[in-house]
């Protein structure tokens, strides 16, 4: 499952990518402001953005862009306005994050983007959606010690029922698929290696009744001896569509993935390394690509792809296959 706010933040790496926002409208995950000085008004806008985005679906706040109102529509971004000393502004914003909103929003990122002219640039701030809300904007003006929420292209003050609902909200699990390398058979310099598939919980709630479904490429398969050599897997294995390589692993009432902890689900076989002592290693397949779906109680359904080139992850693979 993609994160629109994080994807937008990561895409803004150059003056050209910021310039590409001109002509677009502010939206659920984007708020921009002109910058002249780091005054109380800019601090208030920052405070409001921290509260509103964290209490909603997350978003990106950018300094260095102009907008104009559009009747009945979100404001339109009209031009870039890069400003000097943007690295110092980035530092000032980082120091203010903990004071601008209560309780503090975790995992906020602030970074600078250089403009096309030397000495001028922009500052961007990523505010993740939070399970620890509601968050209150503390700085006046703009923030006004209010609770804010994002809707469309603007912020609105939360009503009493919004705040009460957030205080009663359960913390959610967020599951993704991770992997590590494990040793298989070794014949001279030829290593068979396994891909241990792991469910990682990046959320703050327990992931109960987890389920993982994967579609393996033709050259790969589930390791017949399981995780422990006795044909056991971390969750109950249900082959779904063998010709297409689809497999499902289902958890029961006793299967829980704790926040910040991984649950090993299964091993994938069919990978091989030729470990030359004085030459680059050979590996087959060269690229791993496994579409997957993962769900759990109270978690959003996540469909994504586990994808990496073995060459790019060779240190991680070597560590797994070379350990005694």
Secondary structure, DSSP 8 states (H G I E B T S, - for coil): ---HHHHHHHH--SHHHHHTTTT-B-BTTEEEE--S---HHHHHHHHHHHHHHHTTT-EEEEESEEEEEETTEEEEEEEE--EESHHHHHHHHHHHHHHHEES--TT-EEEEEE-SSTTEEEEEEEE---SS---EE--TTTTTT-BEEEETTEEEE--HHHHHHHHT------EEEEEEEEEEEEETTEEEEEEEEEEEE-SSS-EES-EEEEE--TT-EE-TTBTTSSSB-SSEEEEEEGGGTEEEEE--TT-EE-TT-EEEEEEEEEEEEE--SSS--EEESSEEEEEEEEE-TTS--EEEEEEEETTTTHHHHHHHHH--
